[in-house]
Structures are given as C-alpha cells and as structure tokens.
Amino acid sequence: MPTFCRHNRLVQNCPICSKEQDVEMRPVVSPGGQTVRHARPGGSSGAGTTGRSAGTRSATGRASGGLTVRRLSRAAEDGFRSALVPGVRSGADAQRLAEELAFAATRLQRLQNDPPGLYAEVADASPPIDERTWLAFLIAYLGPVDDAEPFAGIAQARTPWRSGEPPHLDGVETGPRTAHEPERGQRTIDAYRAWAQRSGSQEAAFTGDAAWTPERRFARVFERLSLPGLNRGARFDLLVTLGRLGVYELSAGTLGLGGNDQVTVAAKRVLGIGDTMLLERRAADLAAACELPLDALDLGLFNWEQGVRAGMGIDPSTEPDPALLGPALAALGL
C-alpha cells in the first residue's frame, strides 16, 4: 500500500520524509532513459547544489539559463531535530538561529526603551508627525550601516518633508538591508510621496481606519506600501519601527512572507515548507515557543540566512539579552 507523507508525496519520493523515516529514495528515470538518484538534503555539497544543476553551471557560477546560483553554507548534520524548525538538521545551525532571533528581539527592546541615533528623533513626539514618519521611511529605505556611525549616510541624505525636496541620494552610503538601487534614482521616493498625498498626508496613510486593530493596520498598510522599489524588508522594518517607537499603533500579526527576499528564503529553509500560509503559521508557532515577539523573526531570519549579523542601528557585536536567549534555546532543545 503506497504511503503518503505530510508533503502529499510518496514517502520514497520525498527528500525530507524519506530522510526522517530512513527510507531509500526511489530512483528517477529521465526521459532519455538515464537513471538519476536524488541527492540527500543537507549533505556536504551544500543546499544550493543539485545533481542536475551542477552540470549546467558555467565557470562563473551562473546556470545556463542566466540564473545566478548562490551556494548556501550549512553546518554538517549531527542528529539535531526539532518539530519547530524541521528544516534545521544541525545543532550549530539551531544555536545560531536562537542567537539571531534573540539578538533581533534585543534590538526591538532597545528601540522601545532607549532608541539609538536617528531612531530617537523618530520617537520624539515634539516634531510634526509627518517629519518623524519621513525620517523613519528614510531609515528603512536606506538602512543603517554597521560601523561606528550607522546613521551618517541617512543624515547626509535627509531633507525635510515639508520642503518637498528629494533626499540627496548621490553616492549615499546604505546598509545591508537597503531598498535603494542607485539606478532607480528618485523613483521610489516619488512613488512614496504620491502614495502619501493620495491619502492627504503620511499620517492619514499610516493610520487608515481609526477602528482598525494594530495588527490589521499593520497588514493593510504593509499591503498598500507595495511601491516600486520598496521591497518587503524595507516595508516591514518601516512599520515595525513606527510601531515600536510609538508613532502609530502598528503591530505585526504576520511576517508578510512571499517572493524571493532573504527572510522568505530563510523561513522556507528553517521551517521546511514552501506554502506561504503554512510558513506564517509555523513562524508564529516558533515565535510563541521561543517566547519572542513575531517581528523579531524578520531580522533574526535575515541574519541567519546571510551568515553575517546586521545590527540595524545597534552594534552587531551586542550580546543577546540572556532573558530572551534562554527561552529560545530551551524551545529548540539546546
């Protein structure tokens, strides 16, 4: 009797469940009659290498169809298993994931309690709310860099909202999560101004319906902010910043996953599934089990995927708060 797995495949055809149940994968017969065996996931060849693509790549690392192939490094499998993160098969990878999630949550605490640099100006209720919102947009769009002066480039590019003058983007220094592409020039900035003007003001655009809950407001504004050149990461970070700094009542109820941005790719790797709805559900379960806010998974997954920590306004070498790291390690059985 054929046995189907949780991915709706025959167990012997599923690279995930065949590994878990120690079932030999069924050989695949190509149209030309040549038998090809699946590579086991998580092997020493790396997650980005498959039997078919390896033979079609050029010496530059590009596939024959022009696709850029990234080789992802993973620690060797060592028997680690967790139902919360079924895609992680190494205790070292799980340890690093817990640390990055706790670091991201530590940063969110810092935003609320002692915002660094230009974030403090966004949190200051004295200036007009449109100026505070505009500054938050520039921070999210350009991104803090990871050096002694993370906001220097943003400060140099900054212009007042009321002036209507575009920011000075020529040669601006941008951070690791920037959405700015120099070849686009001011087009994303123009699209943002037009978006705000359609609502009458930035405040009106970000507030929406006064009856919305913070979670619904976050989701609706996140969707409406799908502007040319404003990627998922910048939109999500902008709304998290505005909510955490008390500018608007915004709270992430989902991660807004989708497409091929680094956070979505990392979520698929960690959570072991590609369906967006199930990804969001598993992400929420992971955050709850680790006793961390859901929005911490955004930067946490980004840093885990990149392999290099982005501080996003705070020193990347900052140690995660032990009170946040402990429950995350415990949830993953570490």
N, C-alpha and C positions, 0 to 999 in steps of 0.2 A: 504494500500500500504506500503510495507516494506520501512523503511528509513535507508539509509546507512550514516555512519559518515565519517570524514576525514581519519580515520584509516582503511577504507574499511571494516568495520564491521557493523552489525545491531546496531542501537543506543542502544537498550536494552541489547546488548551483550558486549558493550564496557565499561570497568571500568572507562575510562576517560570522554567520551562524555555523558554517562548516568548521571554522577555526574554534569557535566556542565548544562545539559538540564533538570535536576531533573526528570529523567525517572527511574522507578524502574527496576533494572536489572532482566533479566529472570533467573529463577532457572535452574540449570544444573542437569540433571538426570544422575547419574553414571551408569556404565554397570551393577551393581548389583541391580539397581532399587532404590537406596537411593538418595533422593534429597539433593543437596548441594547448598547453596547460596554463591555467591561471597562476599568476604569482601570488603567494600568500601576502596579505597586507601586513605592513609593519616590519618587513624584512630589512636586511642591510642595504638593499638597493635604494631605499627611501620611498616616501609616499608618492612622490611625483613621477615614478618610473613604472612603466608597464611594458610587457613583452612586445606589444605591437608598436608603441610609440618610440621605443628605443631604437628601432631600426630605421625610422623615418626622420630622425633629427639630423640636422646638419651640424657641422663643427661649431657653429655659433650658439647652439642650444635651442634653435628655433625648429619647430616642426615644419614638414614640407609644405603645409598649408599656410604658413606665416604666423602660426600661433606661438607665442612666447611661453616656454615651459620653465616653471620655477621648481627647483629641487628643494623640497622641504626636509629639514633635518629633524629626526626623532631619536630619542634615546632608545637603546635596544630593549626589546620586550623582556620583562623579568617576572612575569606571572601576575602583575598587578591587574585587578579587575574591580570595577565599581559600577553598579547599576546607574548611578547618577551621571557618569561620564563613560559610556560604553565604548567610545572611540579611543580612549586613552589606555594603552597597554603597557605603560612603563611607570614605575613608581617615581622616577626622576621627573618625568613629564607632569605627573599629577602633583608633585611637590611644587614645581614651578608654576603650575596653574593656580594652586591655592595661594601662593605668594603674590602672583599678579592680581588676582581678584581682591585680596586683602589690601594690596597697595592702592588699587583703584578706589576701594571703599575708604581708605585712609585719606586719600586726596579729596573725596567728597565731603568728609568730615571737616577737613581744613577749609574748603570753600565756604561751608556754613559758619564755622566758628572763628576763623582767622584768615580771610581770603587774601592771597598774596598778590602783589603787583597791581596790575590794572583791574584785576577782579575786585579789589577793594573799592575802586571807583564805581564799578557797576553796582556793588552792594550799597553804596552811599545813597540814601534817599533824598539828599539835598538837591542835586542837579535835576533838570527836567527828565522825565521818564524816557522820552524819545532819545535823548543823548546817551543815557545809560544802556538802552536797548541797542543802539547803533554801535556802541563800544563793544558790547557782548557779541554782536554779529561779527565785527572785525576780528575779535579774538578767535572766534570759532572758525572763521573763513581763512585767516592767515595762519593761525596756530602758533602757540608759544614754542620757542626753540629750547633745546636742552643745553644751556650754558649758564654763565653767571648772570646774564641779563636776558631772561627768557622773553620779555615783552618789548625789547628795544626796537625791533623791526616794526611791530604793531604801532608803537608810539610815534615812530617816524612817519608811518603811512597815514596815521589818523588825521581826519578832518572833522569839523563839527557837522552834525546832521543838519542843523538849521541853515548852514551856508549853502547847501546843495552842491558843494564842491566834492568831486570824487576823491577818494584816498589816493595817496602818492604811491603807486604800485611798482614803478620802475626800479628794478634791482632790489625789491624788498626781500628781506630775509624771512623765510617761512619755516614753520615747524614740521615735524614728521606726520602730522595729521591734517596738513593744509588741504584746502579745496582749490586753492588758487593755481591756475595754469597761466603762465605769462602770455602764451599765445592767444588766450581769450581776451586779454586786455581788461576793459571795464564792463564787459557784457554781463557778467554775473552781478556786479554791483548795480548796474542799470536795471536788471530784472528784479532785484530785491527792492529798490526804490519804487519801481512801478507796482510791485505787489503790495507794499505798504500803502501807497497812495490810493489804490483801489478800495481799500478799507477806510480811508480817511486819515489814518495815522498808523504808526507802528503799534502804539498801544491798543488801538482798536483791532488790528490784525492779530495780535498775540492774545488778546482777551477773548475774542469771539463772543459767543453767547455767555452772558453772565451766569446762567443757570448750569453750565457745564461743570462736571466734577473736574478736579485737576488731572485725572487720568484721561478723561475724554478730551479735555482741552489739549493735552499733550498730543494725543493721537490725531486729532483733527488738524492742528497747526502743523504737525510733522508732515502730514499728507499734503497740505496746501503749500508748504515750503519747497515742494519739488520743482525747483527753479533750475534753469540751465546752468551747469557748472557748480551747483551746490550739492555736493554728494551726501550720501546717507550719514557718514560720520560727522560732517560739519553740522548738519541739521540736528542730529541727535544731541551732539555736545552743546549746541546753542540752547536748545530747550532745557537740557539738564542744568546748564549754567544759570539761565534765567530763573529757573525754579529754585535751585539750591541757594542762590543769592537773594531770594525774596522779591524779585522784581515782578513776577507774575505767579499765579497759582498753577504750577505745572508739575506733574509727577508721572514718570514713565510707568505705564502698565504693561508694555511690551518693549522689545528691543527694536522693532521696526526692521526686522531682518528681510533680506531679499537681494537678488543680484549677486555680484561677484566681489563686493567690497571685503576687506580683510576680516571684519568682525563676522560676517556671514560665513565666510570660508572657515574661519576658526570654529564657529559654532557647529558647523557640519562635521568637522574633524573630531571635536571633543564629544559631541552629543550623538554621533554615529548615525545620523539620518539627514536626508535632504529636504524632506517636506517642510515647508515654512511653518505651517500650523503646529506640527509636532515639535519643530525646533523651538518655537516660542514656549510651548508647554514645558518642554524639558529644561529650557533655560530658567523658567520661573521655578521649577522644582529644584534646580541646582542652587539658585539664589536662596530659596527658603531653607533648604537643608544646611547650607553654609552660614545661615543667619546673616546674610549680606543683602543690601538693597539691590534690586534688579538692575538699576542703572550702572552699578559698579561693573557688571559683566561687560559693558561696552568697551571701556578702556582695558579691562583685565584680559578679555579675549584678544583684543588688538595687540597688546604687548606680548601675550603668549604666542600668537601667530608670528609676529615679527621676530621674536627672539632677542630683541633689544628694547629695553624699557623706555617709553616716552613719559616724561614727567608731567607734561601738560600744565606747566606753571609752577610746579614744585620740583625740588631736587630729585632726580631719578634714583639717587642712592638712599633716599629716605626709607628707613625700615618700616614695614607694615606694622600697624598697631597690633600688639600681641592679642588684645581682646577681640580683634577681628580675624586674625590669622588662626587662632586656636580652634574656633568652631569650624572653619573651612577645612583645616587638616583633619579634624575629627570626622567630619561628614564624609570625607574621601577615604577614611580608614587609615590615615597616615600617622 
